[in-house]
């Protein structure tokens, strides 16, 4: 036990005097893994053509990564608490970098999906460590700015992914959306080795039954939703059916929650964290944001490259205003995060984002002007700037030091679960809308997708655009749910208000446990 609570040479580690260099070093890897959550989106038609596969298999290239990313997050946060966030982060970065090379070298869709699973596992090791380092090294008065950088990185990376993907697909080829991670990963590894401090570790037991139940539940639900249209929401084989898989997943999830409540040792999800109202609400809200971003990208990209015949780069550049607005406003929102009620910031972000996507449903057609699309995207980026950083800061504001890894693991797992469900749900909605709008012409639309950048004929392009426009209402609904949730955020605690201004910041280790709302 003594060894677990000490750093190198038997000296107990302490937070660095200036924690910013360590955070910037970890942000490089964090940015990279989040870019990979969406970078494949823009390359979907090209990968489908080059690897000679179908649309549903290409969706699994993204879903497999998101699923492998999301499920282990609940335990990798704890692993960072026990072994040390620096060690786990470096192991994850090495796995992620090597598996990226593997992804680029594959020549079959099955091998690409397998490599993406390994890549997702590496990402799951890295992500909780970034939030844990912030919580454990920054004093409460500076934590909002640090979380603003973390949240802005998440927001910008998620939106930059398709843009970078378009440039690489049209340039050196789709393989380079993975190859580019190799030099970035090496640089990030060296910087993290030098700049990230060794932090105090805490002894933890691992809830392996909880890991199994949560993983099985998530896989069954995601597989059932995504593969539902393939099997017409009926029988898969013998007595196994799509509804049975989804119901079994929901039952396992209920059993998982029951076990977490009954486990008196150390559950995978410390349910006591949810006594803090803002932590609970932030988790629900970030799931809505991730669901929206993932489910928005697929129909928009398919529409741009098929109904309008734009190249991957041209399609990706339509999203440039999102990334620019989010990146430009990130410092502004970061300063506001420690001063303005989280309800105001989050509700502004959800409302602006919802209006932007509703606007987009009217311009996703075969005749809209480019400026109309860019204007809607700019508003969408503005809304996102008010979501990522404030939600992250609000979720972690009252986390005690010993629960930093668990809390960040829960928050990141919730965020990724939203992305996984968004990816699966939009696949089902797109399939249903294509069938409803195209009918017998659906095969013609699929043929058009075989050649990215080839515009569909009007008799197919118009109903195809309608199908994609209707699909965009799914992320709109997610944003409206998030808006409703954000209205219930509580004001910052009196303790944090008093520490701002003239009072000196206390050390992170002095933070109390979360107070029930």
N, C-alpha and C positions, 0 to 999 in steps of 0.2 A: 504493500500500500504506500509505503514511504516513497518508493521509486516512482509511483504513479503521480505523486503530488509534487514532484520536483523536476527540474529541467536538467540540462547537461551539467556535469561536474557537481551534482548534488545541490546546486543552488536553485532556490525556488524562482521561477521566471516571473518577471514583472512586465506590465504593459510598457511599451516604449514611450519616451517623452513626446515624440512626434509620430503618431500612428499613420499619417497620410502616405508615406512612401510604401508601406506594406500594403495598404489598401489599393493603391494604384497598380502595384505589381500583380495583385490577385484579380483586379478588374480586367486585365488583358485576357486571362484565361476564361473568366466569366463571360466576357463579351463574345469570345470565340464559340463557346458551347451554346450560347443563346442564338447566335447567328445560325448555327447548324439546325436549330429548331424550325427555321422557316426558309433557309436558303434552297432547300430541295423543291420548294413549292414552284418556283419559277422554272425549274428544270424538269418538272414532271412530264410535259409532252415530249421533250427530247429524250429523256431516259426511257420513256415508254417505247419510242421509236427505235433507239439504238440497241436496247436489250430485248426487243421483240417480245413485249409482254402486253398485258391488258391494263386498263385503268385502275382496277381494284388492287392489283399487285403493286402498282406504283404508289398508291396511297399508303400501303403498308411500309414503304421505305421511310415515310415520315412517322407513321403511327408506331412502328416497332421501336424507333428511336425514342419517341416521347414516352412510350410505355416502360421501356427499360430505364429511362431517365427518372420517371415518377415513382415507381414502386419502391426502389431501395432507399429513397430519400429519408424515409422515416427512421431507418437504422444508420445511415451514413452520417447523419448529424450526431447521433450518439457516439458513433465510432470516433468522430473528431474530438468529442469531449474526453474519451477514454485514452486514445493514442496521442492526440494532439492535432489541431486543425492543420498545421503546416505539413506534417507527414502525410496525412490523408489527402490533402490537396495535391501534393506533388505526385503521389501514387496515381490519383485520378487523372491528372494532367498527362502523365506518361502513357496511361492506357488510352486516353482520348486521342493523343497525337499519333500513336502507332496504329490504332484502329482507323483513323482518318486516311492514313497511307493505304491500309487494306481496302477501304471503300473505293479509293481511286483506281486500284489495280484490278478490281473485280470485273468479270465479263459476263455475269449472269445475275438475274434479278434475285434468285434465292441466296446467292452468296452476298450480294449487296445488302439484303435485309439482315442477314446474319451479322455482317460487319457493323451495321448500324445498331444492332442490339448491344454489341460490345462497346461501341462508341457511347451509347446512352448510359451504360454502367459506369464508364469513366466520368461522364458528366455528373452523374448522381453523387459520386464521391467528392467532386469539387465544390458544387454549389452551396451546400450548407456551411461550408467552412468560411466562405466570404462573409456571410451575415454573422456568423459566430465571432469572427475576428473583430468586426465592427462593434458588436455588443460588448465584447470583453476588453477592448482597448480604447474606445472613445468614451469620454465622460458624457453624462446625459445632455449637457448643454450643447455639445458638438455633434451628438449622435444624429440629429436631424439632417445636418449637412452631409454627413457621411452616408446616411441612408438615401439622401437625395442623389448622390453619385451612384450608389448601387441601383436605385430605382431607375434613374435616367439611363444607366447602362443597359438594364433589362429592356426598357422601352425602345431605345434607339437600336439595339442589336436585333430585336424582334422585327423592327421595320426595315433595317438596313439589309437583312438577309436576302430578301427577294431582289433588291437592287444589285447587290454584289453578285448574286447568282446569275442575273441576266447578263451582266458584263462578261462574266467568266464563261458562260455557256456559248455566247456568240463569239467569244474570242478563242482561247485555247481549247475549250471543250468542257463538257459537263464534269469530267473527272476532276477538273481543277477546283470545283467547289469543295472538294475534300483535300486535294493536294496542298491548297493554300494554308491549311491548318498546320502543316508540318513545321515550316519555319517559324510561324507565330507561336506554336506550342513550345518550340525549343527556346525562343527568346523569353517567353513567359516563365518557363521552368527555371532558367538561370536567374531571372530577376526575383522570383519567389524564394529561391534558395538563399539569396543574398539579403533580401529585405524583410521577409516575413519572420516575425519573432517566434521563438518557442514559448508557448503559453502553458499555464498550469493545466494539468489533466485531472480528471475526476473518474473514480471507479464506477463503472456501469455494468449491469447485467443486460444481456440481450434477449429480447422477447421473440424467440424464433417461431413460436406458434403464431404470434401476431404477424410476423413477416409472412408466413405461409398463407394465413387467412386473407390478409390484405392483397397479396400478389395474386392469389387465385381469384378473388372477387373482382379485382380490377380487370384481369385478363378476360374473364367470362363476360363481363359487361361490355367491354370494348369490342371484343370479337363478335359478340352477338349483334351489337348496334351496327358495326361496320359491314359485316357480312350479311346482314338481314336482307338487303335488296337482291343479293346474289342468289339466295335461296327463297326469294319471294316471301320472306318472313315466315317460312314454314319448316318442313323437315329437311335436315341436313343429311342424315344417314340413320336408317333404322328408327329407333325411338328418340334419337337426339334431334332436337329442333331449336330454332333460333329463340323462340319465347322461353323454352326450358333453360337455355344457357343464361339468358338475361335474368330470369327469376332466380336461378341458382346463384348467380353472382350477387344479387341483392340480398339473398338469404345469408350468404357467406359474409357479406359486409355487415349485416346486422349481428351475426355471431362474433365478428371481429370487435365491434363496439362493445358488445356484452362482455367479452373477454378483457378488453381494456379496462372496463369498470371493475371487474372482479379481481384482476391481477394486482395483488398487494405488494409484490416485490418491486418491479420497475417496468411498467407497461411501455409498449412502443410509443403510444401517444399519451403523455401525461394529461389526462382530462382536466386536471386542476388548472392548467393554463387557460382553459376556456372560461374560467370564472371571470377573467378580465373581459369586459364587454368588447372593447376595441380590438383585442386580439382575435376574438371569435368573428366579429364583423369583417375585419380586414382579410381574414382567410376566405370568407365567402365572397367578398368583393374581388379579390385578386383572381379567384377561380373564374368569375364572370369575365374579367378582362382577358385572361388567357384563352378562355373559350371563344371569345369574340375575335381576337387576333388570328387564331388558327382557322376558325371557320370562315372568316372573311377572305383570307388569302386565296383559298382554292378556287371558289367560283369566280373571283375577280380575275385571277390569272388565266383561267380557262377561257373566259369571255374575251379578254384582250388578245390572246394569241390565236383564237379560233374564229370567233364571230367578227373581230375587227382585222385579223390577219397581221397584227403587229409582231415584231421579233421579240425574243426574250428580253433583250436590252431595252427596247422601246416600252415594253410592258412594265418592266421593272422601274423605269424612270418615271412612270406615272405615280409611283409611290414615293418619289423623292421629296415632295412637300411634307409628307408625314414625318420622315426622319429629320428633315431640316427644322421643322417647327418644334418637334420634341427636343432635339438637341439644343436649339437656341433658347428655349424656355426653361430647360432643366436647371440652370443656375438660379433663375428667378424663383422658380417653384421651391428650390432647395432652401432659399432664404426664408420663404414664407412658411415652410413646413414646421419650423419651431415657433412661429408667431401666430399663425391663423388657425382657427378651429378646423380640425380634419373634416368635419361635415361639409364645410364650405368648399374646401379644395376638391374633395372627392366627388361631391354632387356636381360641381362645375365640370369636372372631367367627364363624368358619365353622361351628363346632359349634352355637352358639346359633341362627344363622340357619337351618341345616338342620332342627333340631328344630322351629322355628317353622313352616316351610313344610310339614313332614310333618304337624304338628298341623292346619295349615290344610286339607290335603287331606281331613281327616275332617269339617270343618265347612262345606266348600263343598257345601251341599245346600239343599233347599227348606225345611227346618224348623229350622235351627240358630239359636240365640239370638245377638243382636248382641254380647253381652258376650264370647262365645266367640271371635268373629272379632277383636274389639278386643284381647283378651288375646294372641292369637297374633301380631297385628300389633305389639304392644308388644315382645314377645320378638324379633321380626324386626328392629325398630329398634335394640334393644340389641345384637344381633349385628352389625348394620351399623356401629355406632359404633366397634367394635373392628377394622374392616377398612380403611376408606378412608384414614384418616390414617396408621396404622402401615405400611400397604403403600407409600404414597407416600414416607414418610420413609425406609423401608428401601431402596427402590429408588434413591433419589438420594443417600444418605448419603456414598458414596465417589466421586461423579462429579467429574472434574477440571473446572476452569473452562472450558477450551476445548471441552469436550464437553457443556456444560450444555444447549445447545439441542438437540443430537442426542439426548442421553439422554432429555430430557423429551419430545421428539418421538416417540421409540420407545415410551416408557411410555404416553403418551396415545394413540398409534396402536393399541397393543395393547389398551388399555381400550376404545376405540371399536370395534375389530374384534370384541371379545367382544360388544358391544351389537348390532352389525350381524348377527352370526351368531345371536345369541339371538332377534332380531326375525324373521329368516328361518326359523329352526328351529321357533319356536313356531307360526308360521303353518301350517307343514306338519303339526305334531303336532295342532293344533286341528282342522284339516280332516279328518285321519285319524280322530281320536276322535269327531268328530260323525258321520261316516259309519258308524263301528262301532257307536255307541250309538243313533243315531236311525234309521238306515236310510231308509225312505221318508218318515219324518217330518222329515228334515233340511230340506226346503223350508218346513215350518211354522215351524221355528226361525228360518230366515232371514227369514221374513215378520215374526216377532216382533221382530227386530232393527231393522225399519224404523221402529218407533215406540219410541224410548228411553223407559224408565220404564214400559213396558207389560209386565205380568207374563205369562209364558207359561202356557198351561193345564197342569195337572199331568201329563197324558200326554206332554207335550213337555218341560216344565220339569225333571222328574226325570231323564230320560236326558241332557238338556242339562247339568245340574249334574254328573252323573257324568263326562261328557266333559271338562268344565272341570277337575274334580278330578283326573282322570287326567293332564291336560296339565300340572298343577303339578309332577308328578314330574320333568319335564325340568329346571327350575331347581334342584330338590333334588339331582339328579345332579351338576349343575355345582358346587354348594356342597360336596358330598362330595369331588369331585376337588380343589377348592381346599383343603379340610381336609388331604388327603393331601400336597399340595404344601407347605403351611405347616409341616409337621413337619420339613422339611429346612433351614429357615432357620439361618444361622450366627449366632453371637453377635457383637455389635458389636466392632469392632477395638480393640486395646489403645490405639491412638492416641486414639480418641474417648473411651474410658473415662478416660484420664488428663487430657483437657482439661476434663472436668466438675469442678465443685467449685472448688478453689483456683487452678487454672491459668487464666490469662487466655486468652480466645478469640483465635485467630489470625485474620488477615484471610482472606477467602475465596480470594484469589488464591494463598494458600500451600498450598491443598489439593493433595495428590499425586494421581497417577493411580490408578485402581482397582487394588487388589491381587487377584490371582487367589485364589479360595477354595481 
